Amino acid sequence: MKKIIIELLIVAGLIVVLASAIIFAVDPAKRFIEARNAERWSAANSILNGYLNYTFNHQGTEPAALVPGAYYLIGTGADAAGCAAQETSLTVNLAPALVGAYLSSMPVDPSAGSELKTYYYLTKTDNGRIAVGACLAEPVGSKTPEIKVGR
């Protein structure tokens, strides 16, 4: 009987050691950061697709009048501060034009976003290209990715 208990304790100890090694190797904190950044890529792409589909379906009329070269924080609030990736000086509310027909809801940053401040930005270049980016991309290791999509 004592031999069986000792064997069970040894097996349980080995399982604990292996589980600890696996958790250390997988690095769950890094995986959560990568998952949030992947969500930011997807959300930026969704906003851009909704914006461009609206423009196409309305014969070139954009859902918002944008000043070329300016960076807009997307949201319903008036405060444009807080975007770490780009200095935003203006806000734009795209929800009335996009939500329902082009987006099920306006995407918000997984860490800090809200309807007032989604922490995604929008810009229009001088030649008319639209770009959407994430304000709060998280560093993975020593590099912070630039999360920005444009067409």
Backbone as ProteinMPNN parsed JSONL, in Angstrom:
{"seq_chain_A": "MKKIIIELLIVAGLIVVLASAIIFAVDPAKRFIEARNAERWSAANSILNGYLNYTFNHQGTEPAALVPGAYYLIGTGADAAGCAAQETSLTVNLAPALVGAYLSSMPVDPSAGSELKTYYYLTKTDNGRIAVGACLAEPVGSKTPEIKVGR", "coords_chain_A": {"N_chain_A": [[0.818, -1.201, 0.0], [1.956, 1.249, 0.827], [3.837, 1.573, -1.157], [2.305, 2.059, -3.467], [1.145, 4.534, -2.861], [3.432, 6.13, -2.725], [4.298, 5.923, -5.379], [2.145, 7.157, -6.667], [2.421, 9.777, -5.644], [4.889, 10.467, -6.744], [4.246, 10.418, -9.505], [2.289, 12.44, -9.531], [3.905, 14.597, -8.779], [5.638, 14.721, -11.001], [3.798, 15.429, -12.991], [3.074, 17.998, -12.126], [5.542, 19.321, -12.41], [5.934, 19.096, -15.197], [3.661, 20.474, -16.12], [4.193, 23.038, -15.137], [6.482, 23.653, -16.615], [5.434, 23.7, -19.198], [3.588, 25.824, -19.058], [5.364, 27.924, -18.552], [6.824, 27.858, -20.941], [4.913, 28.453, -22.873], [4.07, 31.041, -22.27], [1.673, 32.743, -21.325], [0.935, 35.478, -20.909], [2.161, 36.888, -22.993], [0.812, 35.728, -25.12], [-1.8, 36.645, -24.695], [-1.443, 39.38, -25.179], [-0.712, 39.287, -27.903], [-3.117, 38.288, -28.903], [-4.905, 40.401, -28.337], [-3.768, 42.388, -29.965], [-4.18, 41.187, -32.456], [-6.941, 41.302, -32.533], [-7.207, 44.049, -32.719], [-6.102, 44.521, -35.293], [-8.055, 43.23, -36.841], [-10.341, 44.741, -36.182], [-9.636, 47.323, -37.128], [-9.476, 46.791, -39.849], [-12.152, 46.061, -40.331], [-13.51, 48.489, -39.81], [-12.406, 50.093, -41.826], [-13.269, 48.674, -44.129], [-16.069, 48.958, -43.83], [-16.282, 51.764, -44.069], [-15.348, 52.174, -46.712], [-17.171, 50.596, -48.176], [-19.565, 51.941, -47.612], [-18.986, 54.379, -48.894], [-18.78, 53.506, -51.561], [-21.393, 52.487, -52.003], [-22.851, 54.804, -51.83], [-22.376, 56.349, -54.063], [-19.783, 57.547, -54.065], [-19.931, 59.425, -52.028], [-18.66, 60.146, -48.936], [-18.867, 58.797, -45.56], [-18.148, 60.682, -43.707], [-16.978, 64.032, -43.672], [-13.772, 64.543, -44.337], [-10.731, 66.195, -43.549], [-7.979, 66.291, -45.578], [-4.932, 64.82, -44.517], [-5.339, 65.25, -41.811], [-5.73, 63.698, -38.596], [-8.15, 61.695, -37.138], [-9.812, 60.823, -34.184], [-11.823, 58.091, -33.694], [-15.099, 58.039, -32.51], [-17.808, 58.887, -30.237], [-17.384, 60.97, -28.546], [-16.01, 64.267, -27.724], [-13.392, 64.651, -27.124], [-10.234, 64.405, -28.379], [-7.806, 63.534, -27.531], [-5.26, 61.188, -26.431], [-4.479, 59.166, -28.134], [-1.973, 56.984, -28.735], [-0.529, 56.091, -30.946], [-0.809, 57.909, -33.068], [-0.956, 61.437, -33.319], [-3.92, 62.737, -32.637], [-6.214, 65.238, -33.524], [-8.798, 65.808, -33.974], [-12.204, 64.608, -33.788], [-14.335, 61.978, -35.004], [-17.519, 60.729, -35.638], [-18.486, 57.79, -36.715], [-20.439, 55.947, -36.348], [-23.321, 56.451, -36.793], [-23.491, 56.297, -39.603], [-22.312, 53.851, -40.311], [-22.906, 51.685, -38.537], [-25.118, 49.032, -38.352], [-25.864, 48.836, -41.196], [-23.314, 48.323, -42.273], [-21.558, 47.576, -40.266], [-21.914, 45.522, -37.387], [-21.624, 46.529, -34.842], [-19.816, 49.36, -33.581], [-16.412, 48.844, -33.56], [-14.335, 48.673, -30.648], [-11.349, 49.417, -28.797], [-9.769, 46.578, -27.335], [-8.619, 46.862, -24.809], [-9.076, 49.423, -23.651], [-11.099, 50.795, -24.928], [-14.183, 52.555, -25.691], [-17.539, 53.617, -26.462], [-17.386, 56.382, -26.548], [-14.648, 56.894, -26.971], [-13.096, 55.073, -29.208], [-10.52, 54.38, -29.593], [-9.398, 53.987, -32.064], [-8.084, 55.336, -35.037], [-8.624, 57.531, -37.852], [-7.673, 58.551, -41.062], [-7.165, 60.618, -43.959], [-5.402, 60.724, -46.92], [-3.649, 63.144, -48.993], [-4.095, 62.356, -51.611], [-6.478, 61.03, -51.443], [-6.602, 58.494, -50.259], [-7.751, 56.264, -47.74], [-7.078, 55.519, -44.36], [-7.063, 53.423, -41.508], [-6.248, 53.023, -38.137], [-4.935, 51.515, -35.103], [-4.846, 52.944, -31.908], [-3.703, 52.052, -29.518], [-1.757, 49.92, -29.676], [-0.117, 47.078, -28.363], [3.136, 46.378, -27.014], [5.066, 43.654, -28.235], [7.333, 41.69, -26.96], [10.235, 43.442, -27.587], [9.29, 45.111, -29.507], [6.829, 47.317, -30.766], [4.031, 46.844, -32.651], [2.94, 48.551, -35.63], [-0.274, 49.127, -36.093], [-2.149, 49.436, -38.701], [-4.271, 49.935, -41.416], [-4.889, 50.476, -44.858], [-6.388, 51.761, -47.843]], "CA_chain_A": [[0.0, 0.0, 0.0], [2.838, 2.404, 0.885], [4.503, 1.683, -2.451], [1.345, 2.663, -4.406], [1.016, 5.946, -2.496], [4.68, 6.785, -3.134], [4.268, 6.003, -6.843], [1.175, 8.201, -7.024], [3.015, 11.073, -5.321], [5.924, 10.726, -7.752], [3.56, 10.746, -10.758], [1.684, 13.77, -9.363], [5.0, 15.564, -8.814], [6.074, 14.861, -12.388], [2.758, 16.178, -13.712], [3.201, 19.403, -11.727], [6.759, 19.849, -13.026], [5.675, 19.23, -16.633], [2.681, 21.552, -16.319], [4.9, 24.305, -14.906], [7.366, 23.891, -17.757], [4.609, 24.044, -20.358], [3.06, 27.18, -18.855], [6.486, 28.843, -18.734], [7.202, 27.877, -22.365], [3.837, 29.037, -23.673], [4.026, 32.457, -21.922], [0.297, 33.199, -21.569], [0.806, 36.943, -20.973], [2.509, 37.28, -24.358], [-0.261, 35.255, -26.011], [-2.931, 37.56, -24.536], [-1.077, 40.61, -25.89], [-0.828, 39.0, -29.335], [-4.542, 38.15, -29.223], [-5.509, 41.74, -28.371], [-3.282, 43.061, -31.175], [-4.879, 40.582, -33.603], [-8.291, 41.888, -32.518], [-7.065, 45.427, -33.22], [-5.96, 44.427, -36.755], [-9.362, 42.874, -37.394], [-11.26, 45.874, -36.014], [-9.233, 48.391, -38.053], [-9.879, 46.341, -41.18], [-13.618, 46.138, -40.398], [-13.897, 49.903, -39.92], [-12.035, 50.54, -43.173], [-14.19, 48.053, -45.093], [-17.359, 49.621, -43.7], [-16.141, 53.116, -44.617], [-15.247, 52.101, -48.176], [-18.44, 50.085, -48.714], [-20.515, 53.06, -47.549], [-18.62, 55.316, -49.955], [-19.144, 52.885, -52.842], [-22.851, 52.39, -52.114], [-23.432, 56.153, -51.893], [-21.812, 56.999, -55.256], [-18.605, 58.344, -53.764], [-20.111, 60.279, -50.861], [-18.066, 59.516, -47.768], [-19.706, 58.93, -44.363], [-17.713, 61.849, -42.939], [-16.14, 64.974, -44.426], [-12.449, 64.517, -43.72], [-9.714, 67.103, -44.044], [-6.789, 65.491, -45.9], [-3.771, 65.012, -43.657], [-5.712, 65.308, -40.402], [-5.984, 62.414, -37.941], [-9.395, 61.751, -36.378], [-10.101, 59.749, -33.246], [-13.184, 57.631, -33.95], [-15.903, 57.907, -31.297], [-18.906, 59.85, -30.098], [-16.946, 62.052, -27.67], [-15.374, 65.431, -28.342], [-11.989, 64.673, -26.721], [-9.419, 63.682, -29.359], [-6.512, 63.189, -26.937], [-5.086, 59.84, -25.896], [-4.04, 58.199, -29.139], [-0.527, 56.831, -28.615], [0.09, 55.811, -32.244], [-0.88, 59.112, -33.893], [-1.517, 62.585, -32.626], [-5.23, 63.058, -33.207], [-6.652, 66.553, -33.08], [-10.224, 65.913, -34.246], [-12.954, 63.367, -33.6], [-15.345, 61.705, -36.018], [-18.476, 59.702, -35.225], [-18.89, 57.018, -37.89], [-21.478, 54.99, -35.982], [-24.616, 56.621, -37.462], [-23.426, 55.915, -41.013], [-21.808, 52.505, -40.55], [-23.494, 50.628, -37.701], [-26.403, 48.551, -38.861], [-25.745, 48.404, -42.588], [-21.961, 47.899, -42.633], [-20.956, 46.987, -39.07], [-22.931, 45.188, -36.383], [-21.386, 47.542, -33.818], [-18.54, 50.034, -33.811], [-15.362, 48.187, -32.769], [-13.602, 49.467, -29.666], [-10.105, 48.772, -28.396], [-10.043, 45.56, -26.317], [-8.086, 47.21, -23.49], [-9.551, 50.667, -23.051], [-12.05, 51.491, -25.785], [-15.599, 52.721, -25.365], [-18.248, 54.307, -27.535], [-16.881, 57.754, -26.594], [-13.313, 56.815, -27.573], [-12.84, 53.699, -29.627], [-9.063, 54.26, -29.693], [-8.996, 53.762, -33.448], [-8.012, 56.62, -35.719], [-8.944, 57.555, -39.272], [-7.036, 59.655, -41.774], [-7.301, 60.647, -45.419], [-4.211, 61.343, -47.506], [-3.917, 64.183, -49.989], [-4.601, 61.737, -52.846], [-7.78, 60.412, -51.205], [-6.541, 57.168, -49.634], [-8.242, 56.214, -46.369], [-6.364, 54.589, -43.491], [-7.575, 53.266, -40.149], [-5.231, 52.406, -37.298], [-5.199, 51.342, -33.674], [-4.067, 53.872, -31.088], [-3.1, 51.456, -28.333], [-1.101, 48.638, -29.928], [0.723, 46.686, -27.237], [4.422, 45.834, -27.435], [5.317, 42.219, -28.159], [8.781, 41.679, -26.78], [10.789, 44.791, -27.601], [8.739, 45.854, -30.642], [5.405, 47.641, -30.786], [3.619, 46.859, -34.057], [2.075, 49.636, -36.1], [-1.501, 48.512, -36.569], [-2.741, 50.418, -39.619], [-4.665, 49.402, -42.73], [-5.307, 51.555, -45.74], [-6.676, 51.495, -49.268]], "C_chain_A": [[0.866, 1.272, 0.0], [3.51, 2.641, -0.461], [3.601, 2.367, -3.479], [1.206, 4.155, -4.121], [2.266, 6.713, -2.924], [4.715, 6.944, -4.646], [3.299, 7.087, -7.312], [1.733, 9.602, -6.749], [4.1, 11.438, -6.333], [5.297, 11.128, -9.075], [2.924, 12.141, -10.67], [2.757, 14.855, -9.41], [5.514, 15.791, -10.222], [5.07, 15.654, -13.211], [2.855, 17.667, -13.385], [4.422, 20.033, -12.398], [6.542, 20.062, -14.518], [4.691, 20.362, -16.921], [3.329, 22.916, -16.127], [5.8, 24.649, -16.084], [6.577, 24.317, -18.985], [4.074, 25.467, -20.228], [4.169, 28.211, -19.052], [6.856, 28.968, -20.21], [6.169, 28.592, -23.219], [3.736, 30.548, -23.451], [2.642, 33.055, -22.191], [0.14, 34.716, -21.645], [1.111, 37.44, -22.383], [1.406, 36.872, -25.326], [-1.496, 36.153, -25.901], [-2.668, 38.875, -25.264], [-1.226, 40.407, -27.396], [-2.294, 38.867, -29.756], [-5.228, 39.513, -29.284], [-5.046, 42.515, -29.599], [-3.939, 42.485, -32.427], [-6.309, 41.116, -33.686], [-8.258, 43.322, -33.043], [-6.902, 45.437, -34.745], [-7.316, 44.172, -37.393], [-10.336, 44.047, -37.319], [-10.917, 47.013, -36.976], [-9.653, 48.039, -39.479], [-11.402, 46.418, -41.356], [-14.103, 47.574, -40.566], [-13.599, 50.413, -41.325], [-12.968, 49.953, -44.225], [-15.571, 48.689, -45.033], [-17.354, 51.007, -44.314], [-16.144, 53.08, -46.143], [-16.521, 51.563, -48.813], [-19.518, 51.163, -48.69], [-20.252, 54.017, -48.708], [-19.019, 54.772, -51.325], [-20.658, 52.877, -53.035], [-23.545, 53.743, -52.202], [-22.751, 56.994, -52.976], [-20.678, 57.968, -54.939], [-18.741, 59.298, -52.599], [-19.592, 59.547, -49.635], [-18.965, 59.709, -46.549], [-19.321, 60.111, -43.473], [-16.851, 62.733, -43.84], [-14.8, 65.074, -43.707], [-11.525, 65.53, -44.375], [-8.474, 66.26, -44.347], [-5.604, 65.856, -45.005], [-4.083, 65.074, -42.177], [-5.968, 63.894, -39.88], [-7.167, 62.575, -36.992], [-9.471, 60.565, -35.431], [-11.563, 59.364, -33.45], [-13.908, 57.456, -32.623], [-16.97, 58.975, -31.246], [-18.511, 61.042, -29.231], [-16.274, 63.175, -28.435], [-13.883, 65.496, -28.041], [-11.168, 63.803, -27.666], [-8.073, 63.242, -28.795], [-6.461, 61.711, -26.543], [-4.653, 58.792, -26.891], [-2.522, 58.132, -29.113], [0.151, 56.669, -29.975], [0.161, 57.038, -33.139], [-1.416, 60.248, -33.046], [-2.818, 62.951, -33.328], [-5.68, 64.401, -32.651], [-8.153, 66.739, -33.261], [-10.887, 64.583, -33.934], [-13.952, 63.218, -34.741], [-16.215, 60.563, -35.506], [-18.972, 58.995, -36.482], [-20.071, 56.097, -37.612], [-22.81, 55.224, -36.703], [-24.607, 56.145, -38.92], [-23.109, 54.433, -41.202], [-22.51, 51.402, -39.774], [-24.897, 50.293, -38.209], [-26.256, 47.994, -40.254], [-24.376, 47.813, -42.9], [-21.205, 47.244, -41.476], [-22.065, 46.64, -38.085], [-22.825, 46.123, -35.18], [-20.036, 48.178, -34.117], [-17.475, 49.354, -32.951], [-14.685, 49.171, -31.818], [-12.353, 48.695, -29.263], [-10.375, 47.779, -27.267], [-9.532, 45.909, -24.924], [-8.776, 48.406, -22.86], [-10.665, 51.352, -23.834], [-13.456, 51.556, -25.229], [-16.257, 53.42, -26.549], [-17.753, 55.752, -27.684], [-15.535, 57.832, -27.301], [-13.06, 55.365, -27.942], [-11.35, 53.372, -29.583], [-8.629, 53.651, -31.028], [-8.999, 55.132, -34.117], [-8.251, 56.437, -37.211], [-8.219, 58.744, -39.887], [-7.279, 59.503, -43.264], [-6.075, 61.357, -45.968], [-4.63, 62.402, -48.526], [-4.456, 63.604, -51.295], [-5.869, 60.913, -52.624], [-7.768, 59.021, -50.596], [-6.978, 57.269, -48.179], [-7.422, 55.189, -45.595], [-7.006, 54.594, -42.113], [-6.49, 52.554, -39.351], [-5.676, 52.313, -35.86], [-4.278, 52.265, -32.882], [-3.235, 53.173, -30.025], [-2.5, 50.08, -28.587], [-0.139, 48.335, -28.78], [2.042, 46.093, -27.726], [4.483, 44.322, -27.246], [6.829, 42.083, -28.112], [9.282, 43.11, -26.732], [10.222, 45.661, -28.722], [7.247, 46.099, -30.463], [4.971, 47.699, -32.248], [2.808, 48.097, -34.391], [0.859, 48.964, -36.73], [-2.248, 49.552, -37.385], [-3.055, 49.735, -40.931], [-5.159, 50.553, -43.576], [-5.547, 51.059, -47.158], [-7.033, 52.796, -49.938]], "O_chain_A": [[0.576, 2.236, -0.708], [3.727, 3.786, -0.857], [4.08, 3.171, -4.279], [1.156, 4.957, -5.054], [2.162, 7.829, -3.432], [5.12, 7.994, -5.146], [3.598, 7.84, -8.239], [1.529, 10.514, -7.55], [4.211, 12.597, -6.731], [5.758, 12.076, -9.711], [3.009, 12.927, -11.613], [2.548, 15.911, -10.009], [5.796, 16.927, -10.603], [5.461, 16.471, -14.045], [2.732, 18.505, -14.278], [4.344, 21.154, -12.899], [6.927, 21.102, -15.053], [4.88, 21.122, -17.871], [3.043, 23.85, -16.876], [5.871, 25.805, -16.501], [7.008, 25.198, -19.728], [4.107, 26.23, -21.193], [3.938, 29.26, -19.654], [7.167, 30.062, -20.679], [6.521, 29.264, -24.188], [3.347, 31.269, -24.37], [2.457, 33.786, -23.165], [-0.719, 35.198, -22.384], [0.411, 38.306, -22.908], [1.105, 37.612, -26.262], [-2.169, 36.398, -26.902], [-3.57, 39.425, -25.897], [-1.796, 41.252, -28.086], [-2.665, 39.292, -30.85], [-6.039, 39.76, -30.177], [-5.841, 43.226, -30.214], [-4.225, 43.228, -33.366], [-6.825, 41.354, -34.778], [-9.181, 43.754, -33.734], [-7.502, 46.274, -35.419], [-7.682, 44.824, -38.371], [-11.067, 44.317, -38.272], [-11.814, 47.604, -37.575], [-10.129, 48.897, -40.223], [-11.881, 46.802, -42.423], [-14.998, 47.844, -41.367], [-14.429, 51.08, -41.942], [-13.412, 50.67, -45.122], [-16.183, 48.935, -46.072], [-18.301, 51.391, -45.0], [-16.851, 53.853, -46.789], [-16.914, 52.026, -49.884], [-20.296, 51.288, -49.636], [-21.176, 54.418, -49.416], [-19.542, 55.514, -52.156], [-21.151, 53.221, -54.11], [-24.705, 53.819, -52.607], [-22.576, 58.202, -52.818], [-20.623, 59.073, -55.478], [-17.758, 59.929, -52.209], [-20.042, 58.442, -49.333], [-19.738, 60.666, -46.496], [-20.083, 60.496, -42.586], [-16.088, 62.234, -44.668], [-14.71, 65.621, -42.608], [-11.533, 65.702, -45.593], [-7.967, 65.58, -43.456], [-5.316, 67.029, -44.77], [-3.173, 64.961, -41.356], [-6.373, 63.008, -40.632], [-7.186, 63.474, -36.152], [-9.221, 59.428, -35.833], [-12.445, 60.22, -33.386], [-13.395, 56.804, -31.714], [-17.031, 59.856, -32.103], [-19.242, 62.032, -29.186], [-16.002, 63.06, -29.63], [-13.173, 66.308, -28.633], [-11.386, 62.594, -27.743], [-7.276, 62.636, -29.512], [-7.495, 61.072, -26.349], [-4.475, 57.631, -26.522], [-1.852, 59.113, -29.433], [1.302, 57.075, -30.134], [1.118, 57.183, -33.9], [-2.238, 60.034, -32.155], [-2.814, 63.415, -34.469], [-5.543, 64.668, -31.458], [-8.724, 67.71, -32.764], [-10.218, 63.555, -33.828], [-14.359, 64.2, -35.362], [-15.71, 59.559, -35.004], [-19.786, 59.542, -37.225], [-20.644, 55.526, -38.541], [-23.391, 54.256, -37.194], [-25.619, 55.643, -39.41], [-23.587, 53.82, -42.156], [-22.692, 50.3, -40.292], [-25.726, 51.17, -38.452], [-26.496, 46.807, -40.479], [-24.279, 46.891, -43.71], [-20.303, 46.438, -41.705], [-23.042, 47.377, -37.96], [-23.837, 46.467, -34.57], [-19.212, 47.599, -34.824], [-17.623, 49.294, -31.73], [-14.489, 50.341, -32.144], [-12.306, 47.47, -29.376], [-11.123, 48.089, -26.34], [-9.973, 45.306, -23.946], [-9.036, 48.406, -21.656], [-11.131, 52.412, -23.417], [-13.866, 50.731, -24.413], [-15.589, 53.769, -27.523], [-17.702, 56.286, -28.792], [-15.305, 58.717, -28.125], [-12.836, 54.527, -27.068], [-10.973, 52.201, -29.54], [-7.647, 52.913, -31.112], [-9.826, 55.985, -33.794], [-8.101, 55.343, -37.755], [-8.162, 59.819, -39.292], [-7.561, 58.413, -43.761], [-5.743, 62.46, -45.534], [-5.805, 62.53, -48.87], [-5.194, 64.28, -52.011], [-6.292, 60.178, -53.516], [-8.829, 58.42, -50.43], [-6.634, 58.218, -47.474], [-7.109, 54.118, -46.113], [-7.437, 55.634, -41.617], [-5.884, 51.596, -39.831], [-6.653, 52.938, -35.446], [-3.081, 52.351, -33.156], [-2.162, 53.66, -29.668], [-2.712, 49.163, -27.794], [0.561, 49.221, -28.29], [2.07, 45.387, -28.734], [4.019, 43.784, -26.241], [7.519, 42.331, -29.101], [8.806, 43.908, -25.924], [10.622, 46.815, -28.875], [6.501, 45.207, -30.063], [5.486, 48.518, -33.009], [2.082, 48.627, -33.55], [0.962, 48.316, -37.771], [-2.899, 50.44, -36.834], [-2.213, 49.037, -41.495], [-5.773, 51.493, -43.071], [-4.972, 50.062, -47.596], [-7.314, 52.816, -51.136]]}, "name": "protein", "num_of_chains": 1, "seq": "MKKIIIELLIVAGLIVVLASAIIFAVDPAKRFIEARNAERWSAANSILNGYLNYTFNHQGTEPAALVPGAYYLIGTGADAAGCAAQETSLTVNLAPALVGAYLSSMPVDPSAGSELKTYYYLTKTDNGRIAVGACLAEPVGSKTPEIKVGR"}
